[in-house]
C-alpha cells in the first residue's frame, strides 16, 4: 500500500515488508552456500520496499551502514527478509533488516542468517530528494530502534 501524499506521519508497522524466497542451487557458490551478494540483493529489495512504502514515492539506497552475516544459507532454505523503517529525517530513512533461514519443508529450525542497516532517500519523478512523512514509533521496541538509529546517525555524521 502506497502512502497518500497527505499523510504526515506513519508508524514503523505501516511500512514494514516481509519477503520470502526459496533459495536454489543457482544461488550457491562452490561451497554449497548461498552467495552473500544474493542475500544482499534480497535485503536491498526489502529495505527499498519498506522505505518506498513509508515515503509514498520511490526510495534509493544511499548506503549500507552495516551488513552482518550470522549463519550460512543453503539451497532449499526458505529465506525470510523483514524490513522496517526505524528513523525518518527530512528526505532520508534508516531501515533495519533481519534475515532468517529455515528448511523450506518447515522441518528444520529457524536460524537468524543476517542483519543489516541501510539508509535510503526518497526521490520524486525527476530523481530529486522528496520530503518523507514523520515516523512515530508505536511500541517500546519501535522507540528503542528509533533511538538506536538516531545514535548511529549522529556517529556517522561526526565521521563525515
C-alpha positions as CSV (number, residue, x, y, z in Angstrom):
1,X,0.0,0.0,0.0
2,X,1.4,3.4,-1.0
3,X,1.1,6.3,1.3
4,X,-1.2,9.0,0.1
5,X,0.6,12.4,-0.3
6,X,-1.4,14.0,2.6
7,X,-0.1,11.5,5.2
8,X,2.2,13.5,7.5
9,X,3.3,10.7,9.9
10,X,3.4,6.9,9.9
11,X,4.4,4.1,12.3
12,X,7.1,1.5,11.5
13,X,4.4,-1.1,11.1
14,X,2.7,0.9,8.4
15,X,5.6,0.3,6.0
16,X,7.1,-3.0,7.2
17,X,7.8,-5.5,4.5
18,X,8.4,-9.3,4.5
19,X,9.8,-11.1,1.5
20,X,10.3,-14.8,1.3
21,X,12.3,-16.7,-1.2
22,X,13.2,-20.4,-1.6
23,X,16.9,-20.5,-2.3
24,X,18.0,-22.7,-5.2
25,X,21.2,-24.3,-6.5
26,X,21.6,-21.4,-8.9
27,X,22.1,-19.1,-5.8
28,X,25.0,-21.1,-4.4
29,X,28.8,-20.8,-4.5
30,X,31.4,-23.6,-4.8
31,X,31.0,-24.3,-1.1
32,X,27.3,-25.1,-1.4
33,X,26.1,-22.0,0.4
34,X,24.2,-19.1,-1.0
35,X,26.3,-16.2,-2.3
36,X,26.4,-13.3,0.1
37,X,25.5,-11.0,-2.8
38,X,22.3,-12.9,-3.4
39,X,21.3,-12.3,0.2
40,X,22.4,-8.7,0.0
41,X,20.1,-8.1,-3.1
42,X,17.1,-9.5,-1.2
43,X,18.0,-7.3,1.8
44,X,18.2,-4.2,-0.5
45,X,14.9,-5.2,-2.2
46,X,13.0,-5.5,1.1
47,X,14.6,-2.3,2.5
48,X,13.7,-0.3,-0.6
49,X,10.1,-1.5,-0.5
50,X,9.8,-0.5,3.2
51,X,11.4,2.9,2.5
52,X,9.2,3.5,-0.5
53,X,6.0,2.5,1.4
54,X,6.9,4.9,4.2
55,X,7.7,7.8,1.7
56,X,4.9,7.2,-0.7
57,X,7.4,7.6,-3.5
58,X,10.4,5.6,-4.7
59,X,13.4,5.5,-2.5
60,X,17.0,4.8,-3.5
61,X,19.8,3.3,-1.5
62,X,22.3,5.8,-0.1
63,X,24.4,3.5,2.0
64,X,24.6,0.1,3.5
65,X,25.7,1.1,7.0
66,X,26.0,-2.4,8.4
67,X,25.8,-5.9,7.0
68,X,26.4,-8.9,9.2
69,X,26.2,-12.5,8.1
70,X,25.4,-14.7,11.0
71,X,24.9,-18.2,9.6
72,X,25.2,-19.8,6.2
73,X,22.2,-20.2,3.9
74,X,21.9,-23.3,1.7
75,X,19.9,-24.3,-1.4
76,X,16.5,-25.4,-0.3
77,X,16.3,-22.9,2.6
78,X,13.3,-20.6,2.8
79,X,14.9,-17.2,3.3
80,X,12.6,-14.6,5.0
81,X,13.7,-11.0,4.9
82,X,11.9,-8.5,7.2
83,X,12.5,-4.7,6.8
84,X,11.1,-1.7,8.6
85,X,11.8,2.0,8.8
86,X,13.4,2.9,12.2
87,X,14.0,6.6,11.6
88,X,12.9,9.2,9.2
89,X,14.6,12.5,8.6
90,X,13.6,15.2,6.1
91,X,14.2,13.1,3.0
92,X,16.1,10.1,4.3
93,X,15.1,6.9,6.1
94,X,17.1,4.4,8.2
95,X,15.9,0.8,7.6
96,X,16.7,-2.2,9.6
97,X,16.5,-5.7,8.0
98,X,16.5,-9.1,9.7
99,X,17.0,-12.3,7.7
100,X,16.1,-15.8,8.8
101,X,16.5,-19.2,7.1
102,X,14.6,-22.4,7.5
103,X,14.3,-25.6,5.6
104,X,11.6,-24.9,3.1
105,X,9.6,-28.0,4.2
106,X,9.5,-26.4,7.6
107,X,11.0,-29.3,9.4
108,X,14.2,-27.5,10.4
109,X,14.9,-24.8,13.0
110,X,14.6,-21.1,12.0
111,X,18.1,-19.6,12.0
112,X,18.9,-15.9,12.1
113,X,21.1,-15.6,9.0
114,X,21.9,-11.9,8.6
115,X,21.1,-8.4,9.8
116,X,21.6,-5.1,8.0
117,X,21.1,-1.3,8.4
118,X,20.6,0.8,5.3
119,X,19.9,4.4,4.5
120,X,17.5,5.5,1.7
121,X,16.5,8.8,0.3
122,X,13.0,9.3,-1.2
123,X,13.1,10.8,-4.7
124,X,10.5,12.4,-6.9
125,X,9.8,11.8,-10.6
126,X,12.9,13.9,-11.5
127,X,15.2,12.0,-9.1
128,X,15.3,14.9,-6.7
129,X,15.1,14.3,-2.9
130,X,11.5,14.3,-1.7
131,X,10.2,15.0,1.8
132,X,9.0,12.0,3.8
133,X,6.4,11.6,6.5
134,X,7.5,11.8,10.1
135,X,8.0,8.4,11.8
136,X,6.1,7.9,15.1
137,X,7.1,4.8,17.0
138,X,4.1,2.9,18.3
139,X,5.7,0.4,20.7
140,X,8.6,0.4,23.1
141,X,10.6,-1.8,20.7
142,X,9.9,0.9,17.9
143,X,11.2,3.6,20.3
144,X,14.4,1.6,21.0
145,X,15.1,1.0,17.3
146,X,14.5,4.7,16.6
147,X,16.9,5.8,19.4
148,X,19.5,3.3,18.1
149,X,19.1,4.7,14.5
150,X,19.5,8.3,15.8
151,X,22.6,7.4,17.7
152,X,24.0,5.7,14.7
153,X,23.2,8.7,12.5
154,X,25.0,11.1,15.0
155,X,28.0,8.8,15.0
156,X,28.1,8.6,11.2
157,X,27.7,12.4,10.9
158,X,30.7,13.1,13.1
159,X,32.9,10.8,11.0
160,X,32.0,12.7,7.8
